[in-house]
């Protein structure tokens, strides 16, 4: 379990981040939708796969669109996309 995870992980969540940090780094620049509010930690959806994420722009409500800016120790870093 990661330092940032406040909710615990199911086995399916473990599988989403098991591809290694290098695999997550290639996601930089991709667009995702928040599955849970990011306060600043939560979950996002990228092409039907759930990932743990940290917002670098503060609180992001559930259902909002975010851009992946990188990863840190297997957790995706995201920023809110403002209208």
C-alpha positions as CSV (number, residue, x, y, z in Angstrom):
1,X,0.0,0.0,0.0
2,X,1.3,3.4,-0.9
3,X,1.9,6.3,1.5
4,X,-0.8,8.4,-0.2
5,X,-3.5,5.7,-0.3
6,X,-6.1,6.6,2.3
7,X,-8.7,4.0,1.3
8,X,-6.9,0.7,0.9
9,X,-6.5,-1.2,-2.3
10,X,-8.4,-4.2,-3.7
11,X,-6.5,-6.8,-5.7
12,X,-7.7,-5.3,-9.0
13,X,-6.3,-1.9,-7.9
14,X,-2.9,-3.5,-7.2
15,X,-2.9,-4.9,-10.8
16,X,-3.5,-1.5,-12.3
17,X,-0.2,-0.1,-10.8
18,X,1.8,-3.4,-11.2
19,X,3.1,-2.5,-14.7
20,X,6.0,-0.6,-13.1
21,X,6.9,3.1,-12.8
22,X,8.3,3.1,-16.4
23,X,4.9,2.1,-17.8
24,X,3.2,4.9,-15.9
25,X,5.8,7.5,-17.1
26,X,4.6,7.0,-20.7
27,X,1.1,8.2,-19.7
28,X,2.4,11.8,-19.3
29,X,0.2,14.2,-21.3
30,X,-2.8,11.8,-21.5
31,X,-6.3,12.9,-20.5
32,X,-8.3,11.1,-17.8
33,X,-11.5,11.5,-15.8
34,X,-11.6,11.5,-12.0
35,X,-13.5,8.5,-10.5
36,X,-13.3,9.9,-7.0
37,X,-12.8,13.4,-5.7
38,X,-9.0,14.2,-5.5
39,X,-8.5,15.8,-2.1
40,X,-5.6,15.7,-3.2
41,X,-5.5,11.9,-3.6
42,X,-8.0,9.7,-5.4
43,X,-8.6,7.6,-8.4
44,X,-8.8,8.4,-12.2
45,X,-9.9,6.4,-15.2
46,X,-7.6,6.0,-18.2
47,X,-9.1,3.9,-21.0
48,X,-11.2,1.7,-18.7
49,X,-8.3,1.2,-16.2
50,X,-8.3,2.7,-12.7
51,X,-5.2,4.4,-11.3
52,X,-4.3,6.1,-8.1
53,X,-3.6,9.8,-8.6
54,X,-2.5,12.9,-6.8
55,X,-3.7,16.4,-7.9
56,X,-1.0,19.0,-8.2
57,X,-3.7,21.7,-8.5
58,X,-5.6,21.0,-5.3
59,X,-9.1,19.7,-5.0
60,X,-10.7,18.2,-8.1
61,X,-14.3,16.9,-7.9
62,X,-15.4,13.5,-9.1
63,X,-16.1,13.3,-12.9
64,X,-13.8,16.1,-13.9
65,X,-11.2,15.9,-16.7
66,X,-7.5,16.0,-15.7
67,X,-4.2,15.8,-17.6
68,X,-1.5,13.4,-16.4
69,X,1.7,15.4,-15.8
70,X,3.9,12.5,-14.7
71,X,4.3,9.9,-11.9
72,X,6.0,9.6,-8.5
73,X,6.7,6.2,-7.0
74,X,3.9,4.6,-9.0
75,X,1.2,7.3,-8.4
76,X,0.1,9.4,-11.3
77,X,0.4,13.2,-10.9
78,X,-2.5,15.1,-12.5
79,X,-3.6,18.7,-13.1
80,X,-7.2,19.9,-13.5
81,X,-8.1,21.1,-17.0
82,X,-9.9,24.4,-16.6
83,X,-12.6,25.4,-19.1
